[in-house]
Amino acid sequence: MTTCDHDNYNGVTMAENPKVIVLSEQLRGQSFELTETRYDVGRHEDCAICIPDPTVSNHHCTLLKENGDSGYTVKDEGSTNGTRVNGVRLQSGDQQKLVNSDILQVGAIEMLYDSEEQGDASAASTRTGINLQSTAGTTSISDVPNFSPFGENKESWRKKKTFAALCIKGAVVLLVFAVLVIIAVLLYKLLTVV
C-alpha cells in the first residue's frame, strides 16, 4: 500500500496557493483559495469572492496576481465603505501588494491573507491599526447603520420608550394644569369686577 503526500512530490515541497480567510464573526473561517489571476470581491453574486454583508459594495475591490509573482495585490474599486490593508485605507483605484499575514478589510469584514510568500524582509513592517482622525473620503459614523451581532436590546429600548412617553405625558399634564389656572384667574377677576 502506498501513500500520497500532496505537499511533497519527488522530494520537492510544493508551495501552497495563497488564500484569504474570513476573520469576521458572521463568515468566520470561510476560506478562498487564490489560483486565478483576478478575483472580484464584493456583495454581488457574480463576484468570485462573494461576501453577503451590507457594508460591502457590490464590486468592492479586486485581487490581482502580479506577473511572474505568486503574490497578489488588492485594488479598491471605488467602494463606499473602503478597502483597508492593515488598517490603512486605499484610495479608489490604488493598489497595495499583499504579504503573508496582512489583514484585508473589505467594508466591515476582515480577512487574513495567507501566503507562503513572506515579502521583502528588508521592508518595514506594516502597523495594524485604524486611523480615526482621517476623514478624507470617509463616511461618518452617524451615516452607517448599527449592525450589532447581538441584535437590538429590546428591554433597553422598552425602558427608553417608556421613559420618553412618561416625559411627554407629564409635560402635557403640566400644560393643561397651567391653562386651567389661567382660566380660573381670569374668571375670578371677571366675577369680582361685576
Protein Blocks (a to p, Z undefined) as FASTA:
>chain_A
ZZddfkbgghiacddddddddfbfklgoiacddfbfbdcddfbfklmbacddfkbcfblb
acdddehiabdcdddehianopaeehiacdehiacdddehiacdehjbccddddfbebjf
kbccddddddfkbmghpacfklpccddfkbpafklmmmmmmmmmmmmmmmmmmmmmmmmm
mmmmmmmmmmmmZZ
